[in-house]
Amino acid sequence: MRILLGLILTLALCAQTPPKQTPQKPAEEELPSIKVDVDLVNVLASVRDKKGTLIPNLEKNDFTILEDGKPQEIKYFTKESDLPLTIGLLIDVSRSQENLIGIEQNAATQFFTQVLRKKDEAFLISFGEESELLQDYTSSPRLLQDGLRGLRVSSGVGGLGPGPVPTAGGPRGTVLYDAIYLAATEKLRTEVGRKVIVVITDGVDEGSRLTINQAVEAAQKADAVIYSIDYQDARFYGPFGGFGGGGESALRKMSDETGGHVFKVDRKMTLDEVFKELQDEMRSQYSIAYTPINDRKDGSYRKLDVKLSNKDYKAQARKGYYAIKPEPAR
């Protein structure tokens, strides 16, 4: 009887004892880490030696980051061989690129087949007299290949519809800057992880309503790296360039400011070989994160400089970022 009474009392006490942890507590414990992530500045960097060879085996102590000239403490450092990747491929389909479309379709198909992994995604935009979304986010090389089959010389019909970059009215030729702004603002800005814009074009912009500086700013605010593939049709511009061409400086500006690289297709380098180099570079990046000493979210532009302890190496990284106040969670 005593044993039974003791058992009853024990069970009663257990029933009255509140649980040690409420369901809400784990969510509360996660809040500080979310705030820390928002305050981090993430920088993707590639490193090359004097011969242009990629250097993939560096460590945290090999890097120094300066923001507005002041050294910052690196909090996180990883090698980017396996982290998820989001790629926006933008292809120029203006009249000057008409003879190159077939080559671009085949090379891009092979590129997506080789570069995309399970957690990676890509989308496809063509641009000429207007911008057109041919394939939205997908990890399927087959769907991207289907989208590439839709590449046609731009006729000024269709497009992405109403949005920040109108495509109706006014003389249009090659809306390069509008297309980059659109990819950065509408597609990549809300994504997380590594974000890349790959643009195949001769670099000539005719008819964009936005400037090159606005396109670069949009990419910087989206934390997107622009890789430019300078691909010109000698038959269109003539053996000596003729009238047109000359877009190399614009491509270099967009890539340099965002931490990307300019690849040139010519007799020495085919488009297939360019895509292979691009794939190697994207899989040889370093991800560096720090909490800035200047913690004001005032929208100002902060200059970045990534330095290496080995003076024979040069870092390829974005030149700055905008200290934008995070949008409130919905």
N, C-alpha and C positions, 0 to 999 in steps of 0.2 A: 504493500500500500504506500509506504514511504517512497519507494522507487517510482511508483506511478505518479505520486503527487509532485515529486521533484521534476519529473519529465514534463508534467503539465506546466509547472512554473517556468521551466526553461523555455518551452515553446511560446509561452505568453510573453516573456521578456524579449525574445527574438522578434516576435510580431510587432512589439512596441518600439523596437530600435529602428530609427530612421536609416535609410541607405546611406552609405558613406559618400556617395557621389551622385549628384543629380544629373539628368540628361543634358541640361543646358551648359554644364561646366566645361566640357571639352570645347564647345564653340567659343566660350569666353577666353579659354586659354590660347586659342588660335589667333585672336585679334591682334596681339602685339606683333606676331610674325607677319601678318598681312600688312601692317603699317610699315614695318621695316622694308618689305619688298617694294612698296610704293616709293620709298625714299631712295632706293638704290639707283645709281646710274650704271647702266650696262654698256660696255664697249666691246665690240667685236674687232679683233685685230688679226691680220695676217703678217707674217714676217718673212722677208727675203734677204739674201745676202747680196753682195755687190754684183754677182753674176745673174741675179734675178731668180735664184733657186729658192723654193719654199723651205722654211726651217720649221719642222713640226715638233721638236722635242725640247722646247724651253720650259722653264719653271717660273713660278710666281716671282721669285727674287730677281729674275732677269728683267723685270718690267718696272718702270716708274711712270705714274700718270700725274700730269699737271692739269689743273683746272684754273683758267685765268692766271697761269704762272705759278700757282701754289701747289706743292706736292700733296697728294691725297693718299690715304691709307687704303690699300687694296684689301677688301674683305673676303671676296670670293674669286677663285681662279679655277677655270676648267679648260680642258682641251675639247674642242667642239666636234670631235669625229662622229659622235652618235646622237647628239641632241637634235630634237625635231626641227625641221626646216620648212618654212613656207615660201614658195617661189611664185612670183608673178612674172610670166613671160609675155613681153610686149613686142609685137612684130609689126614693122613698118610695111604697109601694103599700098603706099602711094605709087604713083605712076613710075617713079624712078626705080622702084624695087620690083617691078613686074616680072622681070626675067629671073629673079632670084628666089621667088616664092617656092618653087618645087624643091630646090636645094634646102631651103629653110624647113620645109615640112619634114623631109627625111632626116635631117640632122637633129631637129628638135625632138622628133619621135624617139630616136636612139638615145638622146640625152635623158629624157624622162624615164625611159626604161632602165637606164643604168643608175640614175641618181636618186630616184624616189625610193624611200624605205617605208616601212609600215606606218610610222607616225608622221611622215611628211605629207604635205599637201601642195597643190599647185593650181593656178588658174591661168587662163589664156585670154589676152586682149589683142585685137588687131587695131591699127590706127592708120588713117590716111586723111581723107576729108572729114572723118568723124572717128570716134572710138567705138568699138563693138566688143562686147563680152562674148567670146566664142565658147568658153567653158568655165563654169564656176568652180569653186573649191572641190578638189577630188584628189584621191591618192591613187587613182586608176590610170596607168599609162594608156590603156585602151581608150578611155573616154577622152583623154587629152589628144590622142592620135585622131579620134573622130573630129575633135574641135579643130585640129590643124588642117584637116581636109576642107574646112570651111573658109580657109584663107582665100580671099579674092581681092583684086585691085579695088580700092575704095571708090564708090560711085556717089557718095554723099547721101545714100538712102539708108535708113535704119539708125542704129546706134544704141546707146544705153538709155536713151530717153531723158526726161527732165532730171536735173541734178545740178551740182555745182559747176559743171562744165557744159554749157549749152552747145549743141552741135548743129543748130539750124540757123541759116541766114549768114550773109557775108561771104567773101571769097575764102575758100579753104584749100589747103594743099596737103600739109603734113602736120597734124596737131600733136607733135611730139611732147611738148611741155604739158599740154592739157591731159594727155594720156598718163603721164607719170604722176601728175597731181591726183588724177582720178584713182589710179592704182594704190597710191599711198594713203589717201584720205578715206576713200570709200571701202577699200578692201583690206588694207593692212593695219591701219591705225589701231583697231580694237583687238588685233591678234596678239598673242604672246609668243615668246621664243625668238628664234632667229628668223629674220624677214629679209627677203632678197627680191629686188626687181632686176630682171635681165631684159635688156632692151636691144633688139636687133634693128639697126637703122644706119643710114648714111649721115645722120646727125643734123640734117637740114630741117628746120622748122619753118613752116609757112602757114599762117592762119591761126595759131593758138591765141586764145584770149588771155592766157596767163603767161607770165614771163618765166625765164629760166630760173630766176631767183625764187619765185613762188613755188616752182616745181621742186627745187632743192630743199626749201624750207619744209614743204609737206613731207618729203622723204625723211628729213631729220626728225620731225615731230612724230613720225610713225616708227622711228628707230629702224628704218629700212636702208639697206645697202644697195646702191645702184651699180650693177655691172653692165658696162656698155660694150656691145659688139659692133665695131665699125665695119660695115659691109656695104661696099659701093659697087655699082654696076658700071664697069668701064665702057660698056657698049652704049649706055645711056648718056654719060657725060663726055664720052670721047676719050681718046688715048691720053690726053694731057689734062683731064679734068673738065675742060670746057666750061660751059656756063652751069653753075651749080656746084654741088659737093661742098667741101670746106667745112664740114660740121665737126671735125675732130676736136676743136677747142671747146665746143659746147659739151661734147661727151666727156671730155677730160674734167671739165669743171664739175659736172654732176657726179661723176664717180669719185673724184678726189675729195669733194666736200662730204661725202657720205661714207667714205672708207672702202669704196669699191676699186675697180680696176678697168682699164680700157683694153680690149683685145681687138686686134685688127686682122681681118681676113684679107689675104693677098696671095701672091704666088708661093710664098714660103709657108703659109699657114692656112689650111682649109678650115671650113666651118666646123667639121667633125673634130678636128684637132683643137680648135678653140674651145668647144664644149668639153673636151676631155680635160684641158687645163683648168677650166672653170670648175669642173667637178672636183678636181684635186684641191683647188684652193678652198672651196667651201667645206671640204672635209679636213682642212689643215688649219682651221681658225682657232684662236684663243678667245675665251669669254672672260672678261675682267669686269668686276663690279665693285663699286665703292659708294660710301655715303658721303656726299659732298660736305666740306667744311661750311660752305655758304649754303645754309638750308632754306633760304627764302624761295618760295614758289611764286615769283613775281613775273614770270613769263619772259624774263630776259635771256639773251643768248650768252652761253658760257663757252669759252674757247677750250678745246682739249688738245693735249699734246702727249703722245705715248712715246716714251724713250726706252732704249735698251742699254743694258750694261756693256754689251759687245758693240763697239762703234762700227763694226763692219756690217751690222745688221740694221735694217730699216723696217719700222712698223708701218703697216698700211691700215689706218683706222679713221673714223669720222673726225672732222675738224672741230666739232662742237655739238651742243644740244640746247634745247629750249627748256628752261626750268618752269614747266607748266604745272599749275595746281591740278591735282587729280580730280576727275569728275566724281561727284558723289555716287555711291552705289545705289542701284535701283532696287 
